[in-house]
Amino acid sequence: MSWDPVVTVNFALCIAIFVLGIVGYAKKKGAVPLYIGVAFLLFAVSHMLTLLGLAAGLTAALIGIRVTAYALVVVAMCRILRKK
């Protein structure tokens, strides 16, 4: 197990943004906060796998998780831009 402080802080911040995304979705009922929250949950999963020392054996899976997360953020941003 590797408790790298940078990865640990990233993990904690991702969880905080995930929670804010869920709260934002509950208050506004819009999909954008939910997409962003789920994206950061995926980032948190990748950070947790790194903290647990499992990242080396899951390189392809981590790439897939992170690409999916970035895609969700892109979708959220496109939805914001389309509203204007």
Order of alpha helices (4+ residues) and beta strands (2+ residues): alpha-alpha-alpha
